[in-house]
Amino acid sequence: MLKIFFTFFKIGLFTFGGGYAMIPLIHFYVVDKYKWLGEKEFVDIIAIAESTPGPIAINSATYIGYKKYGVKGSISATIGVVLPSLIIIILISAFLMQFKENQWVEYAFLGIRIGVSVLILNAGIRIYKKTDKNILSYVLMLFGLTMVMFDLISIVFVILIGGVVGIVFSLIMKNKEVHKDA
Amino acid sequence: MLSLLFKLFYTFLKIGLFTFGGGYAMIPLITEEVFNNSWVASTDILIDFIAIAESTPGPFAVNIATFIGYEQAGIIGAVAATLGVMVPSFVIILLIAKAFSKFSTNIYVRGFLNGVRPVVPGIILSVGIMFVLKYVFNIENFHFRDFNIEIGSLVIFVVIFALSRFWKKAHPVYLVAIAGILGILFFGVM
């Protein structure tokens, strides 16, 4: 139990840049070093962590902790992965105000804001490349883009509408298949 | 105070519940929620948070929840927001692990995810485009009258964008650092 807590604490402490950057490190500890999970089980868990809502890091920590030690295991893994962030960010926030007074820091942030805009743009492009290329996909993507850009409906609704359209579409496809078979 | 803590918890619970596909997918929702609650005065502060969350260890989502929670209500606020972003994951994953092992083959689940998946890049792209318009071209809310471009901003944008395209394995931290150095050079030194 303590071991699973400290393992995920280390994983949280040593990954920069969020969930996807964390997967290789999780693999190293969980599959290679401690052999808590087999290769196939690990791949399945990551696939589920990616397709369920929420941060991938927390999803996979919860799942791996549960597989190993039940609900208690999932709590200790999740707290382990979150704790380093919580401590580090609170420390940074406490000192940030003093830094921000500094003129040079302000200049640096003028550049950094542009850098972050590029990172967000790139994340959009990266995820776009991974999605299916068919008419429904393009329509839904354009829908998401315009709704948010012109602030027409809230993002929660945009996502829900996408999901409902997806369900309706796959039910129609299934129906067609059934008819074809008959 | 108690109602603020509840609001932080509930808001980040909503953000956790509607994020599909990891950290960056969370940025549009955070932007929207944080402005609806007027928790930050301007996008400037929010984007600075994003830069710091990206350059510090740990899951991006947790970093940003901690940040906003701490800014609003100190350490308890940070804990409330972080718990909020964790709870949906926790509950959903436990349900799947315990009772719903056929989760990924269920037709409703698959259909829902197939519909959500293409919407996500659209949402992220729109926020990315809005940030670029604002920080590179000074265009906010599509008010093109205020169009005003600084050479420094444009150069930083082009350099960072080109770097990120050609140096594919570059860690975001390096790009943030280079952008910061260029910012000092163009806005401070020159």
Interface residues (C-beta under 8 A of the other chain):
Chain A: G12 L13 F14 T15 F16 G17 G18 G19 Y20 M22 A47 I48 A49 E50 S51 T52 P53 G54 P55 I56 A57 I58 N59 T62 Y63 Y66 K67 V71 S74 T78 V81 V82 P84 S85 L86 I88 I89 I90 I92 S93 L96 Q103 W104 Y107 A108 F109 L110 G111 I112 R113 I114 G115 V116 S117 V118 L119 I120 L121 N122 A123 G124 I125 I127 Y128 T131 D132 L136 S137 Y138 L140 M141 L142 F143 G144 L145 T146 V148 M149 S154 I155 V156 V158 I159 I161 G162 G163 V164 V165 G166 I167 V168 F169 S170 L171 K174
Chain B: K14 G16 L17 F18 T19 F20 G21 G22 G23 Y24 A25 M26 I27 P28 L29 E32 D44 I47 D48 I50 A51 I52 A53 E54 S55 T56 P57 G58 P59 F60 A61 V62 N63 T66 F67 Y70 E71 I75 A78 V79 T82 V85 M86 P88 S89 F90 I92 I93 L94 I96 A97 K98 F103 S104 I107 Y108 R110 G111 F112 L113 N114 G115 V116 R117 P118 V119 V120 P121 G122 I123 I124 L125 S126 V127 G128 I129 M130 F131 V132 K134 Y135 V136 S153 I156 F157 I160 F161 S164 H171 P172 V173 L175 V176 I178 A179 G180 I181 L182 G183 I184 F186 F187 G188
